[in-house]
Amino acid sequence: MLPAATEAGRRVSAQEAERRVLLLAHPDFPRPAETRALLVGIRMLPGGEGAPAHRHSQSALRMVLAGEPLEMRRGNLILTPGGAWHAPAKPSGGAMIWLDGPDGPVVNQLGLGLYEHGEDAGPARPEGFSAATFGRSLLPDRPAAAPSVPPAFRAPQLRYPYADALAALAALAAAGPPDPRHGYRIRYANALTGGHVLATIGAFLSLLPEGFAGAPARATDSRVLVVLEGEGESEIGSERIPWREGDILAVPNWTRLALRAARRSVIFAFSDIALQQRLGLWREDDPSREDP
């Protein structure tokens, strides 16, 4: 949220800008959180502002919602693994807005929420480093493509460009029909292991063709959906929720979800599936079966 002392026309300091975050809170949880395992925040960083270098034990991902610098362009997925130094900055131009998706509720429940300030975030990777070193690291999200071994602690690739993800979805759509539940869906992957991008969080991108009516399905992971393009509605449990570009939806654990697209839609999703799979707890319901 905006600092109380902010006045029109006054430049906000780095210390104040560091906390310009709007948290999405579920009323049933004692601490701000969107699901039992995931925290969701919307952060804004105007041109000319930045935040001091820092690191924390929480892992997080950022989905850029608005802004055009090369490394944080709209639709890009950016990773901040636990313990990694980082210092968000917007040197010039308009405001940058992104969604924060940390695993704070899980880390705090374990009493491991450590935080540290630093003088410098360290040397920046050169432009194009991730693509040249690791490739796209985008996999079709099919049962055969699911990781068969526990993923490494963190993915070495920290940036996944939106253009590459859209190209991977287009190739998947050209290869055959969509999944009856998820549409065309890819999983952001660890380039070295093929596992999830973070130890606790998995990330996905779905393409829903115009008129797509997904079969209802449920899984044990809690999910957050971010509509990057398009318009439609979802049935989450017994509730029908319309959505359009820019909307954010939360899907609680083991709750039936059905996606319907009024026009071509692209939806980013992240969940605690990585943590659950590491613990051997994750399962997905077969939509052809009745409720137990």
Secondary structure in CASP SS format (residue, H / E / C, confidence):
PFRMAT SS
TARGET T0000
AUTHOR 0000-0000-0000
METHOD secondary structure of the structure
MODEL  1
M C 1.00
L C 1.00
P C 1.00
A C 1.00
A C 1.00
T C 1.00
E C 1.00
A C 1.00
G C 1.00
R C 1.00
R C 1.00
V C 1.00
S C 1.00
A H 1.00
Q H 1.00
E H 1.00
A H 1.00
E C 1.00
R C 1.00
R C 1.00
V E 1.00
L E 1.00
L E 1.00
L E 1.00
A C 1.00
H C 1.00
P C 1.00
D C 1.00
F C 1.00
P C 1.00
R C 1.00
P C 1.00
A C 1.00
E C 1.00
T C 1.00
R C 1.00
A C 1.00
L C 1.00
L C 1.00
V E 1.00
G E 1.00
I E 1.00
R E 1.00
M E 1.00
L E 1.00
P C 1.00
G C 1.00
G C 1.00
E E 1.00
G E 1.00
A C 1.00
P C 1.00
A C 1.00
H E 1.00
R E 1.00
H E 1.00
S C 1.00
Q C 1.00
S C 1.00
A E 1.00
L E 1.00
R E 1.00
M E 1.00
V E 1.00
L E 1.00
A E 1.00
G C 1.00
E C 1.00
P C 1.00
L H 1.00
E H 1.00
M H 1.00
R C 1.00
R C 1.00
G C 1.00
N C 1.00
L E 1.00
I E 1.00
L E 1.00
T E 1.00
P C 1.00
G C 1.00
G C 1.00
A C 1.00
W C 1.00
H E 1.00
A C 1.00
P C 1.00
A E 1.00
K E 1.00
P C 1.00
S C 1.00
G C 1.00
G C 1.00
A C 1.00
M E 1.00
I E 1.00
W E 1.00
L E 1.00
D E 1.00
G E 1.00
P E 1.00
D C 1.00
G H 1.00
P H 1.00
V H 1.00
V H 1.00
N H 1.00
Q H 1.00
L C 1.00
G C 1.00
L C 1.00
G C 1.00
L C 1.00
Y E 1.00
E E 1.00
H E 1.00
G C 1.00
E C 1.00
D C 1.00
A C 1.00
G C 1.00
P C 1.00
A C 1.00
R C 1.00
P C 1.00
E C 1.00
G C 1.00
F H 1.00
S H 1.00
A H 1.00
A H 1.00
T H 1.00
F H 1.00
G C 1.00
R C 1.00
S C 1.00
L E 1.00
L E 1.00
P E 1.00
D C 1.00
R C 1.00
P H 1.00
A H 1.00
A H 1.00
A C 1.00
P C 1.00
S C 1.00
V C 1.00
P C 1.00
P C 1.00
A C 1.00
F C 1.00
R E 1.00
A C 1.00
P C 1.00
Q C 1.00
L C 1.00
R E 1.00
Y E 1.00
P C 1.00
Y H 1.00
A H 1.00
D H 1.00
A H 1.00
L H 1.00
A H 1.00
A H 1.00
L H 1.00
A H 1.00
A H 1.00
L H 1.00
A H 1.00
A H 1.00
A H 1.00
G C 1.00
P C 1.00
P C 1.00
D E 1.00
P C 1.00
R C 1.00
H C 1.00
G E 1.00
Y E 1.00
R E 1.00
I E 1.00
R E 1.00
Y E 1.00
A C 1.00
N C 1.00
A C 1.00
L C 1.00
T C 1.00
G C 1.00
G C 1.00
H C 1.00
V C 1.00
L E 1.00
A C 1.00
T C 1.00
I C 1.00
G E 1.00
A E 1.00
F E 1.00
L E 1.00
S E 1.00
L E 1.00
L E 1.00
P C 1.00
E C 1.00
G C 1.00
F C 1.00
A E 1.00
G C 1.00
A C 1.00
P C 1.00
A E 1.00
R C 1.00
A E 1.00
T C 1.00
D C 1.00
S C 1.00
R E 1.00
V E 1.00
L E 1.00
V E 1.00
V E 1.00
L E 1.00
E E 1.00
G E 1.00
E E 1.00
G E 1.00
E E 1.00
S E 1.00
E E 1.00
I E 1.00
G C 1.00
S C 1.00
E E 1.00
R E 1.00
I E 1.00
P E 1.00
W E 1.00
R E 1.00
E C 1.00
G C 1.00
D C 1.00
I E 1.00
L E 1.00
A E 1.00
V E 1.00
P C 1.00
N C 1.00
W C 1.00
T C 1.00
R C 1.00
L E 1.00
A E 1.00
L E 1.00
R E 1.00
A E 1.00
A E 1.00
R E 1.00
R E 1.00
S E 1.00
V E 1.00
I E 1.00
F E 1.00
A E 1.00
F E 1.00
S E 1.00
D C 1.00
I H 1.00
A H 1.00
L H 1.00
Q H 1.00
Q H 1.00
R H 1.00
L C 1.00
G C 1.00
L C 1.00
W C 1.00
R C 1.00
E E 1.00
D C 1.00
D C 1.00
P C 1.00
S C 1.00
R C 1.00
E C 1.00
D C 1.00
P C 1.00
END
